């Protein structure tokens, strides 16, 4: 019990009433699942790196106890995916990079200069406490004022076939008063390429360069919560529609679609003559993103 209480104090602000309530629930759930919690604690104590990760990001102990990641996930499944995610990082990435990521130090993967209201847009890999409900890492497009534009929250784990995969727990758009206008301006500067397609394109590049074999993404049925649904039960964001539009297909598990590792491109013959210049600039931008991400990932892989 004492260990669970101390863990809870590292996770929750007990001066906040809601946080204090969550603390009580956390300790109770840990007590009823003591064996499973001892397993995850032992795992994070198994190496210096994992101990450092848990020290700076103690939410890895909270995540198994709550209905996070995807709809109807179980306590055992959540423990397994956390262990697999951290095992993959420890086995493949420079330990200083892993430690830095979980100390709230974003890793920059790409940057683009802008020429209107914003000076630049950058792609970073990061993780913050507010993202822990949907995954264990995030790919984030953010503007120079620090405002997040689009992000994909994910984890890395094996599928039923034993293949390592990226699992997308959420795709989130901008939360700002002038979001539509901002997205419109950024889309224009990306040569009419939508920002939510851009973040998915980046996720595909990261997946390939980490040598992961597949990408799975939660569907409307698989999302862990209902905050993508309006009060009238109509979707604010349809994950399922976007995944299929992006070339994805359904799996036997209705909670997940499988996505392609690369985005299909139109040939010159398929593009109207009046739009070919725009597409050339767009493809040049995407090629730049590919090459930059490839170089950045090479720098952080274990030699």
Beta strands, then each sheet from edge to edge (+ up, - down):
strand 1: 107-113
strand 2: 120-126
strand 3: 137-143
strand 4: 148-158
strand 5: 164-172
strand 6: 214-218
strand 7: 249-250
strand 8: 256-259
sheet 1: 1+ 2- 3+ 4- 5+ 6+ 8- 7+
end
